[in-house]
Amino acid sequence: EATSYSTGLVHLDLRHLRRGMEGTIALAGALEQCSALTLLDLSFNEIRDEGAVALAECIQGFSNLQTLGLENNKIGVQGCRKLCETLKGLRSLTDVNLAHNELGKGGNGTLLAEALSPSTSLTRLTLGGSLLGDHGATALAGVLPRFQGLRSLDLEHNYISSVGVARLCSSLDK
């Protein structure tokens, strides 16, 4: 079995493979053997909602995971909701990249903010191009003061007006 030797794997970067949803679902089964991962990057693979759900279920117990990269994967409302459930339990995360997915649709900006709030060790959060809007920015502003170590926050291309920017800025002063 290909996964029998991978239990000590700590760094897995599979960006740009374009394996899609089916490939991600298959990979999720194999990843169960890799619970020692500290970095998992599946960016640019078009995993969509179904792949995100399978992945979220797989990585629930990855207590050492520090870096999660899922940029530009066409993750929508349902995939985001399942990821949010999982993110709540991944308290060792320091770097999360969920940019260029449709995370802000359906009120998911609030869910995402709540999901990330237990991860007070975050130093980098990348959510650019995720359709957060003012509603998502306001929700994120509510949890930003918890991230004492946050050094990088990317919210580019999120349709955030001056109202949302003001809320984010005032939360950073706390």
N, C-alpha and C positions, 0 to 999 in steps of 0.2 A: 504494500500500500504506500502511495506516495507521501502521505502525511505522517507515517510512522516515525520518521526521523526529524520532523519539524517542531517537536514540542519545545525546544529551546530557542526557537526563532524569536527575535525581539524587534526586528525592523523589516516591514514588508511594504514595499513601494511598487504598486502595480498601476501607476498612472498611464493614461493614454492607450490602454489595451483595446478599448472599445468592444468589450465582451458582452455588453448589454445586460439586460435583466436576467436572461437565462444563465449566462456565465457567472453572474454575481450570486444567483441562488445556488449554483453548483459550488462556487467558491466558499460560500457561507458554511456549507457542510464540512468542507476541509478545514476551515479556519477554527472550528471547535477544538482542534488539536493544538492550536497556537495561542493558548490563553496567556502566555507570558509576553505577548506583544506589547511594546511600548510605543511603536509607531505603526499606523495603518493608513495608507494613502491609496484610495481607489478613485481619485479625481479623473474626470474626463472619460468615464466609462459608460455613460448613458444607462445607469442602473435602474432608473425610474422608481416608481412607488413600490412595486413588488420586490425589486432587488433591495431597496432600502429596508423594507419590512424584514426580509430574510436576514440581512446583515445585522439589523438592530437586535433581532432575537439571538443571533450568534454571539455578539460581543457583550451581552449583558454582564457576564462574569469576568470581563477583562479588567481586573482591578489595577493592573499596572499600566494601562493604556494612557499615554501622555499626549500623543499627537494623533488626531483624527482628521484626515483630509477626504472630503467628499465633494469637492468643487465641480460644478458644471456636470451634473448627473441627471438632470431633468426630474429631480425629486419634487413631488407635489404635496398636496394636502395630507393624504393618508400616509405617505412615506415619512413626512415630517412629524406627524403625530406619533408614529411608532418610534422614530429616532428620539423624540423628546422624552418618551417613557424611559428609554435606555440611558440617555444622557444624565438623567437624575441620579443614577447609581454609579456613574463613572467619575468619581471625585478626584482622581489623579490627573485628569486632563489639564494640560497647560496650553495647548495649541489646538484650536478647532477652526477648520476651514469648511464652511458650508456655502461658499459664495456661488452665485449664479445658478441657484435653484429657486423654485417658486415657493419659498418658505413662508412668505407673508400672506399668502392667500388663505381665506377661511379663518382668519383670526389666529393663525399659527404664530404670529409674532409674539403674542402674549405667552403661548405655550412654550415657545423657544426660550424666552426670557426666564420663565419659571423653571424650565428644565436645566438651564445653565447655572442658576443661582446657587445650587449646592457646591459647584465646582469653584470654590474661592481661590484655587491655585492658578486660574487662567492668567496667562501672560499675553496671549495673542488670540484675538477673535476676528475672524474674517467672514463677513456676511454681505459683501458687496453684491449688488445685482440680484437681491433676493426678494424684491417686492415688499419690503417691510412697511413703507409708508410712515405716516405720522403715528398711526396706531401702534405699529411695531416698535417705532423709535421711543414712544412714550413708555411702553412696557419694558423695553430694554433700559431706559433711564431709571426705572424703578429698582433695578437690580445692580446697576453699575457700581454703586458705592460698596457693594460686597466684594468686588474684585480688586482688592488692595494691590495686587501685583500686576494688574493689567498694564501692559506697556504699548500694545498695538491694537487699535480698533479700526477695522475697515468697514465702512458703511456706504461706499460709493454706489451711485446709480440705484438708489432705493426710493426715489420719489418722496424724499423727506423735505417738507417745507420749512420755512423759518421757525414755525411753531415747534416742530419736532426737534430741530437743531437747538432751539433755546432750552427745551426740556432736557436734552442730552447734556448740554453744557452746564446747566444748573446742577445736574446730578453728579457731574465730575468734580464740582467744588466741594462736595460733602466729604 
